[in-house]
Amino acid sequence: MLAANRVGKTEGVGLYELTWHLTGDYPQWWDGRKFPGKIKAWAAGDTKQTVREILQDKLLGPVGHWGTGLIPGDMISKIVRGGGGVADSVDMIYVKHKSGGVSQLTLKSYDQRREAFQGTEQDVILLDEEPPEDIYTECLLRTMTNNGMLMLTFTPLMGMSSVVLAFLPGGELQEKQDGSKFVVMATWDDVPHLDDAVKKELWESIPPFQRDARSKGVPQLGSGAIYPVPESDIIINDFPIPDHWPRVYGMDVGWNRTAAVWGAVDNETQTVYLHAEHYRGQAEPVIHAEAVKSRGVWIPGVIDPASRGRGQKDGDQLLDQYQQLGLDITTAINAREAGIYAVWQRLSGGKLKVFASLGSWRSEFRLYRRDEKGNIVKENDHLMDATRYLIMSGLDIAIIKPEPKTEKVFKQAGWMG
């Protein structure tokens, strides 16, 4: 769970589910993973002290009142106190399971280093706060041979780390199940216990470069971000596009992923609004063409015919194919750095806005970055390329929605005002 601060991800998600697995006392509505008998589990956090103050406190209750936390007092079989120089800390909790056995939970911390996470198989591991990659890998190994499960709940303050990237199937930061993984996000707007006044106070207290991470659970790209503009500055609520706004789309093609993004121009403010997207892989051109035409066959588009490593000849053939399938599409200017600069100018100047419904565009925007050598990371950038084509080449050919033929005839005849 990649989530904002203060939404309840530790207690309301991670520890709550962990308690069900320890006790076997699942709610009737639960249709997720269930263990029929006792389990062995770990729960880990940043340091021994934060584990005591957060994980231990939520599970057992305050010191002197153990048994008042998430684990019911009558289900606690034994508590093993810890050492390590942290007073009142606990190392292990033995929990009665409904099957008659006793589950074993060990509390660990990342500052114990990777070696402390070697050893035996575990049925469930909860990592609260983002772990170092070596500890994450060790925990995967502990659950691999016994079909165990690994849960992570954290706010991605360390940006696009290797651990975060491991949970972005296809580069998409959305709720998505990918066989063995499931990623979910939660923002301040998804929870009822944070009212507008609290959110405003929290927002103003957070450094600007951390606001997206702490309020939305969006990983920060830091200095590697190609467009270092807060997402909150460019994402807006959807609204109906006026018929008199010129429209155009940019398109990037490839077998693994073909993408298109539609833009509309408010000529009064010279602001471009990205309002629709197409994002699909492993489909023939006819499938993409039909999807594009469904947005309005009258809308012109621009495309890079040599994208995704094709030769110019193959690119020209693909362009011809799309034109024969009914698309009004022409070749875009593929000046990468100039295009990036043009998009950045609009983003930073408030002249490029994006509808909130464009989930795939937002996902790519969050991942669009340079590597340590300053090179653009050419992964999960299809809609970013399409946006660049649109801004560089599409605005000059954008057109207004044509009037219906019958309406035009009536107007010419003077039958309509």
Secondary structure, 3 states (H helix, E strand, C coil): CEECCCCCHHHHHHHHHHHHHHHCCCCCCCCCCCCCCCCEEEEEECCHHHHHHHHHHHHHCCCCCCCCCCCCHHHEEEEEECCCCCCCCEEEEEEECCCCCEEEEEEEEHHHCHHHHCCCCCCEEEEECCCCHHHHHHHHHHHHCCCCEEEEEECCCCCCCHHHHHCCHHHCCCCEEECCEEECEECHHHCCCCCHHHHHHHHHHCCHHHHHHHHHCCCCCHHHECCCCCHHHCEECCCCCCCCCCEEEEEECCCCCEEEEEEEEECCCCEEEEEEEEEECCCCHHHHHHHHHCCCCCCCEEECCCCCCCCHHHHHHHHHHHHHCCCCEEECCCCHHHHHHHHHHHHHCCCEEEECCCHHHHHHHHHCEECCCCCECCCCCHHHHHHHHHHHHHHHHCECCCCCHHHHHHHHCCCCC
